[in-house]
Amino acid sequence: MNTDKIYAESIAKEYAPKENSKIIALRKLDAKAKRPATIFTYTFGIISTLVAGTGMCLSMQVIGGSNLMTALGIVIGILGFTGCGVNYPIYKKMLEKGKAKYAYEIVELARQISEQ
């Protein structure tokens, strides 16, 4: 077995122009439909969690020490937990919109793939 030949072929394959197959195009379209909803959900979820944590710290007087800060912490915590609670329904709506936007292209491409 010639390992130099195998190594050379693997390097050449890496630099050879890639053919765009319909399966790769279908995967890219699927990811393109889902990406905005996923990015928003992660971002909004992280921000809501940080707001809820800040509210908890204020209400337990870890930061701030007055009764006013405790009341403000409760309000901020409720806002953060509300944001966490509505995150999934927002994700579902955004995902539905993204899928509807690219549905025709994805279905057509899937039909072309299945007919081959």
Secondary structure, DSSP 8 states (H G I E B T S, - for coil): --HHHHHHHHHHHHHS-----HHHHHHHHHHHHHHHHHHHHHHHHHHHHHHHHHHHHHHTTSS--SHHHHHHHHHHHHHHHHHHHHHHHHHHHHHHHHHHHHHHHHHHHHHHHHH-
